[in-house]
Amino acid sequence: MANNSLRYTLVALFIFAMVFSQKPSDAARPPIVERPICPACVCCTPPPPGSCCKCCASPIETQPLNYHTP
């Protein structure tokens, strides 16, 4: 009886450790870097690290594609 109880305890502990252990892919993943969201514009100079560049021209406007069905 005590042998089965010990076995179930060890199996439960093993399963608990497997479920809550860190995955190898998570351990190898680089930390998430917060980057600013910059406007789409023509930059005057390269941006300084961690910030957006100074815009020299207005954003490039694109025309949406309109597909007409007959």
LINHUFEN-V261829 format. One record per residue. RES is the residue in one letter. NEAR is the number of other ideal C-beta (glycine too) atoms within 8 Angstrom. D_LAST is the distance of its C-alpha to the last C-alpha in Angstrom with 2 decimals. Layout:
# LINHUFEN-V261829
RES/NEAR/D_LAST + RES/NEAR/D_LAST
This chain:
# LINHUFEN-V261829
M/4/79.09 + A/5/79.28 + N/6/77.81 + N/7/74.65 + S/8/74.31 + L/8/74.59 + R/8/72.05 + Y/8/69.48 + T/8/70.11 + L/8/69.58 + V/8/66.40 + A/8/65.04 + L/8/66.02 + F/8/64.36 + I/8/61.08 + F/8/61.24 + A/8/61.81 + M/7/58.92 + V/6/56.46 + F/5/57.52 + S/6/58.17 + Q/5/55.98 + K/6/53.48 + P/6/53.97 + S/6/50.41 + D/7/51.10 + A/7/54.39 + A/5/52.84 + R/6/49.96 + P/4/50.62 + P/4/50.88 + I/4/47.84 + V/5/48.01 + E/4/46.84 + R/5/44.96 + P/7/43.87 + I/3/40.22 + C/8/39.96 + P/6/37.44 + A/5/35.09 + C/12/36.95 + V/7/38.83 + C/10/42.32 + C/7/45.44 + T/6/47.59 + P/5/47.30 + P/9/47.35 + P/6/50.68 + P/4/50.90 + G/5/49.41 + S/6/47.74 + C/6/44.90 + C/11/45.25 + K/6/45.60 + C/11/42.36 + C/7/42.66 + A/5/39.15 + S/6/36.44 + P/7/33.86 + I/7/31.13 + E/5/27.92 + T/4/24.65 + Q/4/21.23 + P/4/18.84 + L/4/15.80 + N/4/12.66 + Y/4/9.68 + H/4/6.41 + T/3/3.81 + P/2/0.00
